[in-house]
Structure formats: C-alpha cells, structure tokens
Amino acid sequence: MTHAQAYGRVGLLGNPSDIYGGKCISFTIDSQAEVEVCDSLRLRIEENEGNGGIEDTLAYNGNHDLIKATMNKLKLQDKKIHIKYKTEIPVGSGLAGSSAIIIAAMRALTNILTWD
C-alpha cells in the first residue's frame, strides 16, 4: 500500500502559463487531498466520501475523471489496483483542489511502478 497527499494552494500573482514567464507567487493552505493505492484483484476507484460510487473502468463519465486521467497519462491502464481518495479542499473554491488530487495521485501511483 502507498499513500500520498498534496495541499491546496492560493495563487497571489502570476501563473506558470501566463504573461509572467512562468513565475508566480503562491502559498499552500492547510487543506489537502489524499490518495491511497493498494494491490487488488481488479481495478477499483472510489472517493472515501462515497461520491461517484466505485468505478472499475478508466472510461471518462464524470466520476473520478481526475484519477482516471492521471492513470491514463502514466500509462497504468492495465494495473489491478484499488485507489481511494479524498479531499478537504472545497470544490470550486479556487484553491487548486483538482491539482491537489492529481498531484497526490501521481505521487501515489508512481510509487507502484516499483512494485513490478
């Protein structure tokens, strides 16, 4: 089993892709996203709060799409793992909650690449 987390963030100035040439000033907040990955007999993706049910496919359908996109990008389509995730970052708050879920997922999922 592997566990990873990433914190929400407030951007004060700039953005890595804007006119400031990739420079930005930001700081993290206390709220975080967490992802846990365990070995499994088949793919299972679930949010700890129960939103979106349990998925066993990487097809995009509006449920767990951030986790699915991360797995697809890392080319982990054939992995038989159980992924649980949760976030304390309020949805739509502008505190980089989606980014925190993706970063925590990448951290946890890249750890499983050493399992093989």
C-alpha positions as CSV (number, residue, x, y, z in Angstrom):
1,M,0.0,0.0,0.0
2,T,1.1,3.5,-0.7
3,H,-0.3,6.8,0.5
4,A,0.3,10.4,-0.8
5,Q,-1.0,13.8,-0.2
6,A,-0.9,17.3,-1.7
7,Y,-2.1,20.6,-0.3
8,G,-4.4,23.2,-1.7
9,R,-2.8,26.5,-2.9
10,V,-3.6,30.1,-3.2
11,G,-2.1,32.0,-6.2
12,L,-1.3,35.6,-5.4
13,L,0.4,36.6,-8.6
14,G,1.1,35.0,-12.0
15,N,0.6,31.6,-13.3
16,P,3.0,29.1,-14.8
17,S,1.4,29.6,-18.2
18,D,0.7,33.3,-18.4
19,I,2.5,36.6,-19.3
20,Y,4.8,36.4,-16.2
21,G,7.0,33.9,-18.0
22,G,6.1,31.0,-15.7
23,K,6.8,32.9,-12.5
24,C,4.2,33.0,-9.8
25,I,3.8,33.8,-6.1
26,S,1.6,31.4,-4.2
27,F,1.3,29.6,-0.8
28,T,-0.2,26.4,0.4
29,I,-3.1,26.1,2.8
30,D,-3.9,23.6,5.5
31,S,-6.5,21.6,3.5
32,Q,-5.3,18.7,1.5
33,A,-6.1,15.9,-0.9
34,E,-5.1,12.3,-0.1
35,V,-4.7,9.2,-2.3
36,E,-4.2,5.7,-1.1
37,V,-3.3,2.9,-3.6
38,C,-3.4,-0.9,-2.7
39,D,-2.9,-4.0,-4.7
40,S,-6.2,-5.6,-5.8
41,L,-7.6,-8.4,-8.0
42,R,-9.1,-5.7,-10.3
43,L,-9.2,-2.0,-10.9
44,R,-11.3,-0.1,-8.3
45,I,-11.5,3.6,-7.9
46,E,-13.5,5.2,-5.1
47,E,-13.8,8.5,-3.3
48,N,-13.8,8.0,0.5
49,E,-16.8,10.2,0.9
50,G,-18.8,7.8,-1.4
51,N,-19.4,10.3,-4.2
52,G,-19.5,8.8,-7.6
53,G,-19.7,5.1,-6.4
54,I,-16.9,2.6,-7.2
55,E,-15.6,2.5,-10.8
56,D,-13.8,-0.4,-12.5
57,T,-13.0,1.3,-15.8
58,L,-10.9,4.2,-17.0
59,A,-13.6,5.5,-19.3
60,Y,-14.5,9.1,-18.7
61,N,-18.0,9.6,-17.4
62,G,-17.9,12.5,-14.9
63,N,-17.0,10.2,-11.9
64,H,-13.4,10.1,-10.7
65,D,-12.2,11.6,-14.0
66,L,-9.1,13.3,-12.4
67,I,-7.9,9.9,-11.1
68,K,-8.6,8.2,-14.5
69,A,-6.8,10.9,-16.4
70,T,-3.8,10.6,-14.2
71,M,-3.7,6.8,-14.6
72,N,-4.1,7.2,-18.4
73,K,-1.3,9.7,-18.6
74,L,1.0,7.4,-16.6
75,K,0.0,4.5,-18.9
76,L,-1.4,2.4,-16.0
77,Q,-4.5,1.2,-17.8
78,D,-3.8,-2.5,-17.1
79,K,-2.9,-2.1,-13.4
80,K,-5.1,-4.1,-10.9
81,I,-5.2,-1.7,-8.0
82,H,-7.6,-0.2,-5.6
83,I,-7.5,3.6,-5.4
84,K,-9.2,5.6,-2.6
85,Y,-9.1,9.3,-2.5
86,K,-10.5,12.2,-0.5
87,T,-10.1,15.9,-0.4
88,E,-10.7,18.6,2.3
89,I,-10.4,21.4,-0.3
90,P,-13.9,22.8,-1.1
91,V,-14.9,22.1,-4.7
92,G,-15.0,25.3,-6.8
93,S,-13.2,27.4,-4.2
94,G,-10.3,28.4,-6.4
95,L,-7.8,26.7,-4.1
96,A,-6.3,24.3,-6.7
97,G,-8.3,21.3,-5.4
98,S,-8.2,19.5,-8.7
99,S,-4.5,20.0,-9.0
100,A,-4.0,18.7,-5.4
101,I,-5.9,15.5,-6.3
102,I,-3.8,15.0,-9.4
103,I,-0.5,15.6,-7.7
104,A,-1.4,13.3,-4.8
105,A,-2.5,10.6,-7.3
106,M,0.7,11.0,-9.3
107,R,2.8,10.7,-6.1
108,A,1.0,7.5,-5.0
109,L,0.8,5.9,-8.5
110,T,4.4,6.5,-9.3
111,N,5.3,4.6,-6.2
112,I,3.5,1.5,-7.5
113,L,5.7,1.5,-10.6
114,T,8.4,-0.1,-8.4
115,W,6.1,-3.0,-7.4
116,D,6.7,-4.9,-10.6
